[in-house]
Amino acid sequence: MKKTYLIFVASLGLAQVALLSTAVQAQDTTRVLNNVVVTATRSPKKQSDIGRVVTVITADQINHAQGKTLPELLNTVPGITFSGAENAPGISSSLYLRGASTGNTLILIDGFPVNNASGIDGSYDLNAFPLDQIDHIEILKGSGSTLYGSDAVAGVINIITKHPKDQGLKGNVQLSGGTYNTFTESAGVNGKVNNTGIAINVSNTDSKGFSAATDTTGKGNFRKDDFHQRAASVNLNQQVSQKFILNGNLQSTYNTGHLPYGAFTDDENYSYQNTFLFAGVGGKLLLDKGALNFNISQNDVWNKYNDLAGPTNYNTPSYQNNLGKITNVEAVFNYALYKHLDITSGLDFKHNSTSQYSTYDTIANKTAHNSIGSVYTSLFYKSSIFHMELGGRYNIDSKYGDNFTYTINPSILLADQFKLFATLASAYKAPTLYQLFSPYGNINLNPEKTTSYEAGFDWELIKNTLSFNTVFYKYNTNDEIYFQGESAAPFGVYKNGEFQKDKGFESELKYNAKKLTASAYAAYVTGKQTDENGVETANLYRRPKNTYGVNVYYQFFDNFSAGLDYKYTGDRTDENFATYPTTFVNLKHYNLVNAHLQYSANSHIGLFADVKNLFDAKYTDWLGYNTRGFNFMAGIKYQIN
């Protein structure tokens, strides 16, 4: 097996040389300087006009990833480690962008922020989002708190769902099945009827799964942890007039299944029910030189856990019922002040609440709430080769008071092909309701405050065909919130005081031709956490210093294409909570190779197969939990015109 990997890695090196020596004119569909993105500036702008790192996962790339989960797809992006993406279905996974802790990357659905107000760190579980309901994804790397507020510390991931497109309604049906007795059915309708746009997508997934916890007893009698998901999304828009558009969206997911008791420990009777409900209504008023957008959204997450009496939990039944609710109201104004200067300005109000009831502790909804009001402005200057973003945001929190963030982002574009940029920005993460109001809570917590530094370049070596980019970054975070154990009840409390410092770089080479798209990337991150006395307390647990990989996709014939993706994940450290006091274990590096095949029988029928962990690598992502061996999903899609 080692010899096989050495041969494969060597071939990747040759592939990079081939990319540099081949030049065929073609249209790039993933990341060129002329592509238009929205997430980085909250208004449509070419990548050449902004000094930020933005990666776009296109609709075509998502189509070539059918059979994957959203965490598996995001795990192929440079700088992102989706720890636990290959764990058993239904087990939560952790998103780490540039080494930042979970909860420090803001998730958007169609531009609306989503969180879990009942969670310890507030992060949103992306396992709840079926890939077949997504049109494309924009990923902004780097601090984005000036435009997006709390949690946009390491970056922003904007998931754009499928929206109405052409006149007339079109439908599709997709059926797939694969390893672990996993079956998925999905269907969708998309199109416009006169001035009304409709996009409806539904999906159903059932999997018998496998034992999530590692069985060290050797008996092999741990239960298979099953997973069941029902999901639906609806997008509607109405062209009221030539200058005014109303839109609404709804995304709902219901997950059920079984969980282990914990690392290395089975539990035959531990079940869960998770419901995610997101709804938004908004409008867009077109102006002569800009636009006014306004939106209101509701984001609710219900988590129910029930552990019946049985030998695996010592005959002690337990339950937990958590509800998190977030209401967000926002207005965003974009306007071209004159030829070289644009402004983006906005008002935002967010209200968070949670109620949590369990065998062990309770958080009352009447007291567990807070609100944040914000006003922000960014100026975008463009003249000849010089571009500049200068922005600030003022926030008022009902608990900790006020704070301010800023962004300074100059860039230079040479010969319309070489972009050189730098960023100095601040960001923040507000304390979560759990950290404020749980039995371990501290109502006097301050927000975590981060100062970030970035510098890099984006170079199109061959216009619209071959590009290379590199960015160096550094994050310094003060007032990091940590849990301090205590000898008396409640045996711990959340406090400010820790510091986290991360630094690293990312590089990516991309090639796009008529039949071939390929990329090679490498990322490095290192850092540490210290307490207020400078004593080291943590070191980026579950986050590798080194990752690198290659993605290749080739159109062999008009009706047949295939691709390979490879990723190396370096050594990591994990905590072993099965020992007291807690010990630390080094997790070895691993290599994953995946393949995708796609065949179009005609304009209506398409077949696909997604093969993952092609060489059946044995590895651990989370200590005490199993990962997927060789596995696959295959299916058929029927397009109704």
N, C-alpha and C positions, 0 to 999 in steps of 0.2 A: 504493500500500500504506500509506504514512504517513497519508493521508487516511482510509483505512478504520480504522486504529487510533485516530485522533483521535475519529472518530464513536463507536467502540466504547467508548473510555474515558469520553467524555462521557455515554454512556448508563448507564455504571456509576454515575456520580455521581447521575444522576436516580433510579437504582434505590435508592440509599441514602436519598434523600429519601422515596421511596415507602414504604420499610420503616418510616420513622419516623412516617408519616402514616396507616398502615393498622393496624387493631387488630381481629383476629378471634380469639376464644377457641379454643385448640387445645392438643394435648398435644405438648410438646417431646420429641424423641427423641434429642437430642444433648447439650445442656449446660444444665441448669437446676439451681437450688439444691437441689431435692428429689431429684435423681438420686443413686443409691447407687454409690460407687466403692470399690475395694479398695486400689489401688496406693499411694495417698498415705499410708495409715496401717497397711497390712498387716492391716486388718480392715474389714468393711463399714461405711461411714459415709456419711451424706448430705453432699453438697458444701457445704451450708449450715453444717455442723458443723466443717469444716476450713478452715484459712487458707492453702490452697495453690492453685495454678493447675493444674487437671486438665482435659484435653481427652479426650473419648471419641469414637472413630470407631465408630459402632454397626454392628450386623449389617445393618441396612437400608442404611446408607451403603456398606458393602462390597458388598452386592448390586447397588447402583447404580454400582459401579466395576469390574464384571467386564470384563476386557479390559486393565486396567491392571496394572502390576507394583506390588509393595509400596513400593519407593522412590518411584514416581510418585504413589501415594496419599499417602504421608507428606509429600511435597513441597508438598501443598496446606494443610498445617497452619501457622498463624502461628508464626513464630520458628524454623521448621525450614527449612534449605536442604540439599537432597539433591543435592549437586554430582555430576554424571555420571549422574543418573537417566535422561537421554535419550541417553546414549552407546550404542554398539553393544551388542546383547545379550551378556551374559557378561562385559563389562568391569566391573571393580569400581567402586563409587560411594562417595562420602564423605558421611557424615552430620554436619552441623554444627548443633547446637542452641544458640541464643543466642550464636553466635560461638565457642563452645568448640571445641577441636581434636577430630578424630576419636579415638575411644577414651575420650572423657569423657562419653559418654551410655551408661548401662547398658541392655542389652537383656535382657528376661526372656521366657521361653516358659512360659506358664501359671504365672507367679510364680517360676520357677527362673531364676537368672542364667546367661547364656551368653556366652562369649568365644571367641576364637581364641588359644589359648596359644602357637601358633607364629608369630603375627603380630608385626610390629614394634611396633604400638601396641595390640595385643590386641583390636581391634574385630572385630565379627561381621558378615559379609557378608549383608545382608538380601536380596540377589538370590537367595539360596538358599531363600527361603521363598515358595511359591506362595500367591497371594492367596485361591484357592478353598478353602484349608484353614483359614482364619482366621474365627472367629466375630465378635470385636470387639477393639478395641485401646484401652488406657488409657495416656495420656501425662501423666506428672508432670513439670512444668517447675520447675526449681530444684534446689538441692543435696539429695540424698537419701542421703548416706553414713551418716547415723545409723541408718537402718533397713536399708540395702542394702550398705554397705561400699564397697570400692574401685570406681572408675569412675563412680559416680553423682554426678558433679560438676555437670554442667549439667542433668541430668534422668534420667528412667527411662521406657523404652518397654516396656510389658507387652503381649505378643502372646498373646491368649487363643484357643487353637485350638477347633475345633468339638467340643463335648462332648455326651454323650447327654442327650436331653431327655424326650420323651413316651414313654408306654408303647406298645409295638409298634414294629417296625422299619420304617423308611422309607428309600427309596433315591433317588438322582438320578444322572443322566448328563449331561455337558455337552461339546459339541463346538464349537470355534471356529477361525477362521483369519483371516489378514490379511496386511498388508504384509510385505515381505522374506521371503515364503514361510514365514510363521510359522503353525504349527498346534498347537493344544493340545487334549488329551482328558483329561477327569477324571471320576471316579465316586466316590460315597460312600454309606455306609450309616449310619444314625443311629437310636437308640431304646433302649428298655429292655425287657428280658424279666424279669418279676418284679422281683427286687432287683439285677439285673445290668444295667449300662449299657454300651452299645457305640457307638463312633463310629470309623469307618474311612474314610479318604479317600486316594485315589491320583490322581496326575496325570502327564501326559507332555507335554513341549513340545519342538518341533523348529523351528529357524529357520535359514535360510541366511544371514540377517543382511546386513551390508554392511561395507565396509572401515572398520575402527575408526580407523586412522591417517589423518591428512590427507595427501593426495597433492599435494605442491607441485611435482612434476616435470611435471604436466600430461599425463602419458601415460595415466592412468586404468587402470593395469594392476595395482593393488594387489588382493590376494585378498580375497574376502568372508569375514569372520570369523564362522563359524557358531557356533551355540549349541544344546546338547541338554541337557534336564533330565528326570530321573526322580525323583519325590518321593512319599512316603507318610507318613501320620500315623495313629496308633492311640491312642485314649483309652478306657480301661476304668475302671469303678468298681463296687464291690460294697458294698451296704448290709448290713454284717454284723449290725448291730442298730440300734435306733432312735437310738443315740448314737454309733455307730462306723462310719466309712466308710473303705474302702480304695480307692486309686486308682493308676493307672499310665498313663504315656504314653510314646510313642515317635515321634520325628520324624526322618526320614532323607531326604537329598537327594543325588543324584549328578549333577554337572554335567561336561560335556565340551565341547570346542570348540577354536578356534584364536585366537591372539592376534597382534597386531603386535609388531615388535621394540621399539617405543617410539613416542614422539611423532614424527610426520612420517615414520616409517620402517616399511616393510612387512617381513614375514617369512613366507614361504610354508610354512615347516616347523615353526613354533612351535605346539605343542599343549599342552593342560592337562587334568587330571582332578582335580576337587575333590569330596570326600565329606564331608558333614556328618551326624553321628549324635548325636542327643540322646535320652536315656532317663531317666525318673524314676519313682520309686515312693514313695508317701506314704500318710499316713492322717490322719484328722481325728476327734478325740474331742470330742464336744459335752459341755459342762459346764452346770451350772445357769445361770451368768451369763457364759459365755464358751466358749472352745474351745482345744484344744491340737492344733497341726498339726506333723507331722514329715515330712521329705522327705529323700531321697537321690537324687542325679542324677549322670549321667555325660555329659560333653560332649566329643566327639572331632571333630577336623577334620584331614583328610588333604589335602594339596595336592601334586600332582605336575605338574612342568613339564618338557617335553622339546623340545629344539631340535635337529633333525637337521641334518647337514651340508648346506650349500647356499650359493648366492651371497649370500643376504640376511644370513647370519651368518658370512660370510668363511670358509666351509668348516670352521668349528670347532664340532663338536657340543657341547652342554651339557645338563645335566639338574639338577633340583632336586626333592628329596623331603622334605617337611616333615610332621611329625605333632605335633599339640598335643592334650593330654589334661587335662581338668579334672574332678576329683571333688569334689562339694559335699554336705555333710551339714548339716542344719539342723533346729532345733526352735523353734517360735514359739508363745508363750502369750498369749492375749487374755482379759481378764477385767474385768468391771465391779466395781470395788472397792466403790463405793456409788453412789448416784443420780447424782452429778455427776462421778465420776472413773473413767476406764478406764485400764487399763495394757496395754501391749504389750511383751513382753520375749522375748529369744531368744538362742540359742547357735548359732554358725555355724563350720564348719571347711571350708576349701577347700585342695585340693592340686593344684598345677599342674606339668606336666612337658612337655618337648618334645624331639624328636630331629630334626635337620636335616642332610641330606647333599646336597651339590651340587658342581659343578665348582670352585667358588670358595672355599667355606668349609664347616665342619662344626661342629655342636653336638651333643655326646654326651648321650644321655638319662640316663646314670648321674649326671651332675653338674648338668644343666640342669633343676632342679626347685626349688620352694619351697612353703611352706604358710602360710596365714593363719588364725588362730583369733580369734574375736570373741565378745563378749558385749555386749548392748545392751538398753536400756530406754527407753520413751517413755511419758509420762503425758499423758492427754488430759482436760482439764477443761472442763466445760460447765455454765454456770449462767446462766439468763436470756439476756441478749444477748451475754455475754462467753464466749469460747472460747479455750483455750490448749493448745498442745503444747509439752512440755519434755522433751528427750531427750538421751541420750549413748551413745556406743559406744566400747569399748576394744578395740584390735586388737593382736595379737602376730604379727609376721612373722618367719619363720625366718631372713631375711637382714638386714633393716634394723633390727629391734627392734620397739618398740611405738609407737603413736600413739593419739590420742583425737580424736573428732569430737563435735559437739553441734548441737542445733537448738532455737531459741527462736522460737515462732510464735504470737503472739496474734492474735485476730480478733474483730470485733464484728458482729453481725447485727441490723439495724434493720428493724422492720416485716416481718420474714420475707422481705424482698426486696432489701435493700441490705447487702452484706457488705464490710467494710473490713478489710484484713489487712496484716501486716508479718512479715518473717522475717529473723532473723540466724542464720546456720548456717555450719558448716565442713564441708569435704569433702576427699577425698584420692584420688589415683590411684597405686597401687603400681607400681614399675618392672616392665616386662614381662621375660619370660625372655630375649628377644632382646637387650634393653638390658643385661641382667646377664651373659649367658653367650656371646654371639656373639663373633667375633674383635674386634669393636669394643666389647665389653661392659665394664662397670665394676661389680664386685661390691659396691662401696661406695656405690652410689646410694641416695639417700633418696627417699621418696615425694613427689610433687607435692602441695602443700597449698594449699587454696583457702578463702578467707573470702567469703561471699556475703551480699548485702543485697537485700531485696525489699520493695516496698510497692505496694499497689494496691487496686482495688475490683472487685466483681462486682455488677451492678445489674440486677434484673429490672424493667424499666420497666412491662411488662404481664405479669402472672403467667402463667407457662407459655407465653408467646407471644413476647415481645420482651425481649432482654437485651443488656447492653453491659458490657464489662469492659476494664480497662486495668491493666497492671502495669509498674513501673519496676524495673530491677535493676542490680546492679553486682557484678562478680567480681574479686577480687584473688588471683592465684596466685603462690606463692613456690616456689623450688627446681624450676622448670620444667626438665624433662630435655631437653637439646639435643645435637646431634651436632657435635663440633668436629673439623674437618679437620686433619690433620697431614702433614708432608712425608715421614715415614718410615713403613714398613709397621707396622701395617695401614692407615695413612693416615687414621686417625680414631678417636675414642673418644666414648662417651656420658658427659655430665657434668650435674650439677646446677648451677644458677646463674642461669638466665634467669627473668624475671618477666613475667607476662602480666596485663593489666588490660583488662577488657571492661565495657561498660555499654550500656544501651539500654532500649527499651520495646516493648510489644506492645499493640495495641488490637483488639477484635473486636466487631462488632455482629451479632446473630443474630435471625432471625425465623422462627417456625414456625406455620403455619396448617394447616387441614385438607388443602389441596392444594399449598400452597407452602412450601418451606423455602429460606431464603436467608441468606447471611452475607457480610459485608465486613470485611476486616482490613488492618492495616498493622503493620509491624515495622521497627525501626531498631536497629542494633548497630554499635558502633565500638570500637576497642581497638588495642593494640600490644604487642609483645614487646620486652623490653630485656635486655641481658646484665647481669652482676653490677656493671658499671661504669656502668650507666644508658644505654648506647649502644643505640639502636633496632636490632633485628635482624630483625624481621618485622612484618607488619601484616595479619593475618587473610587469608592467601592463599585465593583462590577463594570468599571469603565476602563477599556484598554488604552494604553499609551499609543499603540500603533495599529492602524487598520489600513488595508489597501485592497484594491480589487480591479477587475476588468469586466465590462459589459459589452457583448458583441451581438449584433442581430443582422442577419443576411436574408435578402429576398432572392431565393434560388430561382423561382419561377413566378409568373404573375399570380398564381394561386397557391404557392407554397413558400413559407418562410420559417426560419428557425433561429434560435438564439441561445447563447450561453452567458451566465454571469457567475463570477467567482469573487469571493471575499475572504480575506485573511483577517481574523480577529485575534489580537495579541493577548499576552498574559494579563490577568486581572486579579484583584484581591476581593474576597468575599468574607462576610462575617458568619461565624458558626455559632448560632444562638442555642444550639443543642448542648453547649458546654457552659459552665459557670465558673469563673467569669468568662465572658465572650472571648473566643479566640478567632484568629484570622487565618484564612486558608488561601493559598495561591492557586488560581484556576489556570490551567494550561491553555495556550493558544490553540486555535483550530482553523481549518480550512473548509469552506462550503462551496460546492459547485452545483448549479442548478441549470436546467435546460427547458426550453419552451419550443413547441412545434405548433404551427398553425396552417390549416389547409382550407381553402375556399372551394367547395364543390361547384357552386354557382353564385349568382348575386344574392341568393336567399339563404343558403345553407353554408355554415362554417364549422369546422372541427378544430379542437385544440387539445393539447396535452401539456401539462406543466409538471416537470419531474424535478423534485427537490432533494438535496443531499445525495447527489448522484453516486458518490463513492461510499455512502453509508458511514460517514465519519462519526466516531464516538466522542462526545464532548459534554461538558457541563457549562450551562449558562448561569444557573442559580444553584448554589450548594444545596443538595438534598432534593433536587427536582430533576425529572427526566426531560430529555430533549428528543425531538423526532429523528428517527433514522431515515433510511431511504423511504421516500413517500411520493405520491403523485396525485394529481387531479386531472381528469380528462372529461371533455364534454362536447356538446353540440349547441350551436346557436342558430336560430331561425329568424330571419329578418322579414317582416311583413310590410310591404310598401303600399 
